[in-house]
Amino acid sequence: MSESIIAGLVVFVLASFIGFEVINKVPPTLHTPLMSGANAISGIAVVGAILIAGTQSSQVATTIGLFAVILATVNVVGGFLVTDRMLQMFKK
């Protein structure tokens, strides 16, 4: 494997562990407000995934980029639905 793939995998695994630990430590009362901020970050991930999918440098990169676009879009839409549902609870 090339060094860039190994470095990318290391960053992915470390980010996964750190993300899990950070999310796991958030109390349930703060989870939904923090979801709104996470939607902005996921929006940036959608843009990055679109850029990767559109480079057409290789078939593998395009396929992984498309998969990333789909997952990030589901994350953004789901986050907005959860946030909207939470805000509906506070309306009279």
C-alpha positions in Angstrom: 0.0 0.0 0.0 1.2 3.5 -0.6 2.1 5.8 2.2 -0.8 8.2 1.5 -3.4 5.5 1.8 -1.9 4.3 5.1 -1.8 7.8 6.4 -5.4 8.4 5.4 -6.5 5.2 7.1 -4.6 6.2 10.3 -6.3 9.6 10.3 -9.7 8.0 9.7 -9.3 5.5 12.5 -8.1 8.1 15.0 -10.9 10.5 14.0 -13.4 7.7 14.5 -12.2 6.9 18.0 -12.0 10.5 19.0 -15.4 11.3 17.6 -16.9 8.3 19.4 -15.4 9.4 22.7 -16.5 13.0 22.3 -20.1 12.1 21.4 -20.2 9.5 24.1 -19.4 12.1 26.8 -22.1 14.5 25.8 -25.1 14.5 28.1 -28.5 13.8 26.4 -29.9 17.3 27.2 -27.1 18.8 25.0 -27.1 16.3 22.2 -29.8 17.8 20.0 -28.5 21.4 20.2 -25.0 20.1 19.3 -26.6 18.3 16.4 -27.3 21.7 14.8 -23.7 22.6 14.8 -22.7 19.2 13.5 -25.0 19.8 10.5 -22.8 22.7 9.4 -19.7 20.4 9.6 -21.6 17.7 7.7 -22.4 20.3 5.0 -18.7 20.9 4.6 -18.2 17.1 4.3 -20.8 17.1 1.5 -18.9 19.7 -0.4 -15.6 17.9 0.0 -17.2 14.6 -1.1 -18.6 16.2 -4.2 -15.1 17.6 -5.0 -13.6 14.1 -4.6 -16.3 12.4 -6.6 -15.9 14.9 -9.4 -12.2 14.7 -9.9 -12.4 11.5 -11.9 -8.8 10.6 -11.1 -9.8 6.9 -10.7 -12.9 4.8 -10.6 -12.3 3.9 -6.9 -12.0 7.6 -5.9 -15.2 8.4 -7.7 -17.1 5.5 -6.2 -15.9 6.3 -2.6 -16.7 10.0 -3.2 -20.2 9.2 -4.3 -20.7 6.9 -1.3 -19.4 9.8 0.9 -21.8 12.2 -0.7 -24.7 9.9 0.0 -23.7 9.3 3.7 -23.0 12.9 4.4 -26.3 14.0 2.8 -28.2 11.5 4.9 -26.5 12.8 8.0 -27.3 16.4 7.2 -31.0 15.7 6.4 -31.4 13.5 9.5 -29.8 16.2 11.7 -32.1 18.8 10.4 -35.2 16.6 10.9 -34.1 15.8 14.5 -33.5 19.5 15.2 -36.8 20.5 13.7 -38.6 17.9 15.7 -36.9 19.2 18.9 -37.9 22.8 18.1 -41.5 21.7 17.5 -41.7 20.4 21.0 -41.1 23.9 22.4 -43.8 25.6 20.3 -47.3 26.0 21.9 
